[in-house]
Amino acid sequence: MEKLFGYVDSDYLTAARDLFAPVKQRSYELMGDLDSKHILDIGCGPGLDTVAMARLVGSQGRVEGIDHDPAMIEQAQSLANANQVNNTVQHQVASASQLPFANDHFDAVRSERLFMHLAQAENALAEAARVTKPGGRLVVVDTDWGSLSTNTGADEIERRLVKFRAESYLANGYSGRRLYGLFSAQSLCDIRVETVALHTTDLPLWLLLTQTEQVTEVARERGVLSGKEVENWQNALVRSSETEAFFGSVNIVTVSATSV
């Protein structure tokens, strides 16, 4: 299938797992007591979260995951099989904007770092709310790419790249900051917002998790940066790492609510 800008594979998601572990754990907590509950993970990817949540729902519960990518679904179901939770965890190919479930179907619904890829994220949230039972919990986690910050000394180039990523490279790069407004527009109550700044001083990890090299190349192709500016930017990244000055951070926003 065609890969969109900003698409990430299972290797990326696995590498990001440790850095995002506290955010993931908090998102599970915000879903409430999940013992024996029926829950949905929208944009489940290779099943890292659906399999992790299997222990939370127990033998009487059920976890379902959907993703638009058949390859991800295949990997997710293989992971469930390998972890012997295939009786509890199931995955299927589906669209976030057209969920194949009845109204009021799940006790809790979760989505993590999906909305940044959706040009009409409000449709996905409306669908998530539709399939959540009254009194059920809805939790969405996403990145505010406009908050991306990198200490390299090449500040002007960095700011241009941040703007390009958020406004042109991704379908919805300001997703994190927009989540509260999306939730407020739905028939939801007890809306809560939590924000954490993830950071690292590990340049190779940062380059992987932010897809900086890919973003920079597309920016060059579109004339946002010149070839010389790209060279300067790359040199600045290396220099900051070699002098132990590199630091990168970005805000991750979690919004939760109760369905009515």
C-alpha positions as CSV (number, residue, x, y, z in Angstrom):
1,M,0.0,0.0,0.0
2,E,1.1,3.6,-0.6
3,K,2.9,5.2,2.4
4,L,2.0,8.7,3.4
5,F,4.5,11.3,4.6
6,G,5.0,10.7,8.3
7,Y,4.2,7.0,8.0
8,V,6.3,4.9,10.4
9,D,6.9,1.1,10.3
10,S,7.0,-1.4,13.1
11,D,10.7,-1.0,13.7
12,Y,10.1,2.7,14.5
13,L,7.3,1.9,16.8
14,T,9.3,-0.7,18.7
15,A,12.3,1.7,19.1
16,A,9.9,4.4,20.4
17,R,8.3,2.0,22.9
18,D,10.7,2.6,25.8
19,L,10.7,6.4,25.4
20,F,6.9,6.5,25.3
21,A,6.4,3.9,28.0
22,P,5.3,6.3,30.7
23,V,2.8,8.0,28.3
24,K,1.5,4.6,27.3
25,Q,1.0,3.5,30.9
26,R,-0.8,6.7,31.8
27,S,-3.1,6.3,28.8
28,Y,-4.1,2.8,30.1
29,E,-4.7,4.2,33.6
30,L,-7.0,6.9,32.2
31,M,-9.2,4.3,30.6
32,G,-10.2,3.2,34.1
33,D,-10.5,-0.3,35.6
34,L,-10.2,-2.5,32.6
35,D,-10.7,-5.9,34.2
36,S,-13.2,-7.9,32.2
37,K,-13.8,-4.9,29.9
38,H,-14.1,-4.7,26.1
39,I,-11.7,-2.1,24.7
40,L,-10.6,-0.8,21.3
41,D,-7.2,0.6,20.2
42,I,-7.6,2.7,17.0
43,G,-4.4,2.8,14.9
44,C,-3.0,-0.3,16.7
45,G,0.0,-0.7,14.5
46,P,2.0,-3.9,15.2
47,G,0.0,-4.6,18.4
48,L,2.4,-3.4,21.0
49,D,-0.4,-1.8,23.0
50,T,-3.2,-4.3,22.4
51,V,-1.0,-7.2,23.6
52,A,0.1,-5.1,26.6
53,M,-3.5,-4.3,27.5
54,A,-4.4,-8.0,27.4
55,R,-3.1,-8.4,31.0
56,L,-5.4,-5.5,32.1
57,V,-8.6,-6.9,30.8
58,G,-7.9,-10.4,32.0
59,S,-9.3,-13.7,30.8
60,Q,-12.9,-12.4,30.8
61,G,-12.1,-9.2,28.9
62,R,-11.4,-8.5,25.2
63,V,-9.1,-6.2,23.3
64,E,-9.6,-5.2,19.7
65,G,-7.3,-3.3,17.4
66,I,-7.8,-1.7,14.1
67,D,-5.3,-0.2,11.6
68,H,-5.5,0.8,8.0
69,D,-2.3,-1.1,7.1
70,P,-2.8,-4.8,6.4
71,A,0.9,-5.4,7.1
72,M,0.6,-3.9,10.6
73,I,-2.5,-6.1,11.3
74,E,-0.6,-9.2,10.3
75,Q,2.3,-8.3,12.6
76,A,-0.2,-7.4,15.4
77,Q,-1.9,-10.8,15.2
78,S,1.4,-12.6,15.1
79,L,2.5,-10.8,18.2
80,A,-0.8,-11.8,19.9
81,N,-0.3,-15.4,18.9
82,A,3.3,-15.4,20.1
83,N,2.2,-14.0,23.5
84,Q,-0.6,-16.5,23.7
85,V,-3.3,-13.8,24.1
86,N,-5.0,-14.5,20.7
87,N,-8.2,-15.6,22.6
88,T,-8.3,-12.2,24.2
89,V,-6.8,-9.9,21.5
90,Q,-8.1,-9.6,17.9
91,H,-7.1,-7.2,15.1
92,Q,-8.6,-6.2,11.8
93,V,-8.0,-3.8,8.9
94,A,-10.4,-0.8,9.2
95,S,-10.6,3.0,8.8
96,A,-10.6,5.2,11.9
97,S,-13.2,7.4,10.2
98,Q,-15.5,4.5,9.5
99,L,-15.3,2.0,12.4
100,P,-16.9,-1.4,11.7
101,F,-18.7,-1.5,15.1
102,A,-22.1,-0.8,16.4
103,N,-22.9,2.2,18.6
104,D,-22.1,2.0,22.3
105,H,-19.9,-1.1,21.7
106,F,-16.8,-0.6,23.9
107,D,-16.2,0.1,27.5
108,A,-13.1,2.2,26.6
109,V,-11.5,3.4,23.4
110,R,-7.9,4.5,23.0
111,S,-5.8,6.0,20.2
112,E,-2.1,7.0,20.3
113,R,-0.2,9.1,17.7
114,L,-2.7,8.5,15.0
115,F,-4.5,11.8,14.6
116,M,-1.4,13.6,13.3
117,H,-1.9,11.5,10.1
118,L,-5.6,12.4,9.7
119,A,-6.6,15.5,7.7
120,Q,-10.1,15.2,9.2
121,A,-9.3,14.1,12.8
122,E,-12.7,15.3,14.0
123,N,-14.4,12.4,12.0
124,A,-12.2,9.8,13.7
125,L,-13.0,11.3,17.1
126,A,-16.7,11.3,16.4
127,E,-16.5,7.6,15.4
128,A,-14.5,6.8,18.6
129,A,-17.2,8.5,20.7
130,R,-20.0,6.7,18.8
131,V,-18.7,3.3,19.6
132,T,-18.0,4.1,23.2
133,K,-20.7,3.1,25.7
134,P,-22.3,5.8,27.9
135,G,-20.0,6.1,30.9
136,G,-17.1,4.6,29.0
137,R,-13.7,6.2,28.7
138,L,-12.1,7.8,25.6
139,V,-8.4,8.5,25.6
140,V,-6.4,10.0,22.7
141,V,-2.6,10.7,22.8
142,D,-0.9,12.7,20.1
143,T,2.2,14.8,19.4
144,D,2.3,18.6,19.0
145,W,5.0,18.8,16.3
146,G,4.9,22.6,16.5
147,S,6.6,22.2,19.9
148,L,9.6,20.3,18.5
149,S,12.8,21.8,19.7
150,T,16.4,20.9,18.9
151,N,19.6,22.4,20.3
152,T,22.0,22.7,17.4
153,G,22.8,26.4,17.1
154,A,21.1,26.4,13.6
155,D,18.0,27.9,15.1
156,E,16.6,29.6,12.0
157,I,16.8,26.5,9.9
158,E,15.4,24.5,12.7
159,R,12.3,26.7,13.0
160,R,11.6,26.5,9.3
161,L,11.8,22.7,9.4
162,V,9.4,22.6,12.4
163,K,6.9,24.7,10.6
164,F,7.3,22.7,7.4
165,R,6.8,19.4,9.3
166,A,3.7,20.6,11.2
167,E,2.0,22.3,8.3
168,S,3.1,20.5,5.1
169,Y,4.8,17.2,5.8
170,L,2.1,15.8,8.1
171,A,-1.6,15.9,7.5
172,N,-2.3,17.2,11.0
173,G,1.0,18.2,12.6
174,Y,-0.5,20.4,15.3
175,S,-2.7,17.6,16.4
176,G,-1.6,17.5,20.0
177,R,-2.7,21.1,20.7
178,R,-5.9,20.6,18.8
179,L,-7.2,17.6,20.8
180,Y,-8.9,19.5,23.5
181,G,-10.9,21.5,21.0
182,L,-11.9,18.3,19.2
183,F,-13.1,16.7,22.5
184,S,-15.0,19.9,23.5
185,A,-16.9,19.7,20.2
186,Q,-18.2,16.2,21.0
187,S,-20.9,15.1,23.5
188,L,-18.3,14.2,26.2
189,C,-17.9,15.1,29.8
190,D,-15.0,15.1,32.4
191,I,-12.5,16.2,29.7
192,R,-9.0,16.2,31.1
193,V,-5.7,17.3,29.4
194,E,-2.2,16.2,30.4
195,T,1.0,17.2,28.6
196,V,4.5,15.8,29.0
197,A,7.7,16.9,27.2
198,L,9.6,13.9,26.0
199,H,13.3,14.5,25.5
200,T,16.6,12.8,24.6
201,T,20.3,13.7,24.3
202,D,20.8,10.7,22.0
203,L,21.1,12.1,18.4
204,P,20.7,8.7,16.5
205,L,17.5,7.9,18.5
206,W,16.2,11.5,17.9
207,L,16.9,11.2,14.2
208,L,14.9,8.0,14.0
209,L,12.0,9.0,16.2
210,T,11.5,12.4,14.5
211,Q,12.3,11.2,11.0
212,T,14.5,14.3,10.7
213,E,16.5,13.1,7.7
214,Q,13.3,12.3,5.7
215,V,11.7,15.6,6.6
216,T,14.8,17.5,5.7
217,E,15.0,15.8,2.3
218,V,11.4,16.6,1.4
219,A,11.9,20.2,2.6
220,R,14.9,20.4,0.2
221,E,12.9,19.0,-2.7
222,R,10.2,21.5,-2.1
223,G,12.5,24.5,-1.9
224,V,12.0,25.1,1.8
225,L,15.7,24.7,2.3
226,S,18.6,25.1,-0.1
227,G,21.2,22.4,-0.6
228,K,23.7,24.5,1.3
229,E,21.2,25.0,4.2
230,V,20.7,21.2,4.4
231,E,24.4,20.7,4.6
232,N,24.7,23.4,7.4
233,W,21.8,21.8,9.3
234,Q,23.3,18.3,9.1
235,N,26.7,19.6,10.2
236,A,25.1,21.4,13.1
237,L,23.4,18.2,14.3
238,V,26.7,16.3,14.2
239,R,28.6,19.1,15.9
240,S,26.1,19.4,18.7
241,S,26.3,15.6,19.3
242,E,30.1,15.6,19.2
243,T,30.3,18.4,21.7
244,E,27.7,16.7,24.0
245,A,25.4,19.7,23.5
246,F,22.6,17.9,21.6
247,F,19.1,18.0,23.2
248,G,15.8,17.4,21.6
249,S,12.3,17.7,23.0
250,V,8.6,17.6,21.9
251,N,5.3,17.8,23.7
252,I,3.0,14.8,23.9
253,V,-0.7,15.7,24.8
254,T,-3.1,13.2,26.3
255,V,-6.8,14.1,26.4
256,S,-9.4,11.9,28.1
257,A,-13.1,12.1,28.6
258,T,-16.2,10.1,29.6
259,S,-18.9,9.3,27.0
260,V,-22.4,10.4,27.8
